[in-house]
Amino acid sequence: MALCSLRHFFASNCLRNGIPITDLAEWMGHRSLDVTFKIYRP
């Protein structure tokens, strides 16, 4: 599995399991929540 696939799997699972998107955005290194929403919106 490619690294980007693992990253997407991790992020999507975090959101499905109630991890706040603000935390996820920080962990993923996004400067803006908009980026996180556009990529990983459940």
matplotlib code that plots the C-alpha trace (Angstrom):
import matplotlib.pyplot as plt

x = [0.0, 1.4, 2.2, -0.5, -3.1, -2.1, -2.3, -5.8, -6.9, -5.6, -7.3, -10.6, -10.7, -9.9, -12.8, -15.2, -14.3, -14.9, -11.5, -11.9, -10.9, -8.9, -6.7, -6.5, -5.5, -2.6, -1.4, -1.6, 0.4, -2.3, -2.3, -6.0, -9.0, -10.3, -7.5, -8.4, -12.1, -11.5, -9.4, -10.8, -14.5, -16.4]
y = [0.0, 3.4, 5.9, 8.3, 5.5, 4.9, 8.6, 8.8, 5.7, 7.1, 10.5, 9.0, 6.6, 9.4, 11.5, 8.5, 7.8, 11.3, 12.8, 16.6, 17.9, 20.6, 17.9, 16.0, 19.1, 19.7, 16.1, 16.1, 19.4, 21.4, 25.2, 25.5, 23.4, 24.0, 21.8, 19.0, 19.3, 19.2, 16.1, 14.0, 15.1, 12.0]
z = [0.0, -0.9, 1.8, 0.6, 0.8, 4.5, 5.2, 3.7, 5.5, 8.9, 8.4, 7.2, 10.2, 12.6, 11.4, 11.3, 15.0, 16.2, 16.3, 15.9, 12.5, 14.2, 15.7, 12.5, 10.5, 12.9, 12.8, 9.0, 8.8, 7.1, 7.7, 7.0, 8.0, 4.4, 3.1, 5.5, 4.7, 1.0, 1.2, 4.0, 4.4, 5.5]

ax = plt.figure().add_subplot(projection="3d")
ax.plot(x, y, z, "-o")
ax.set_aspect("equal")
plt.show()
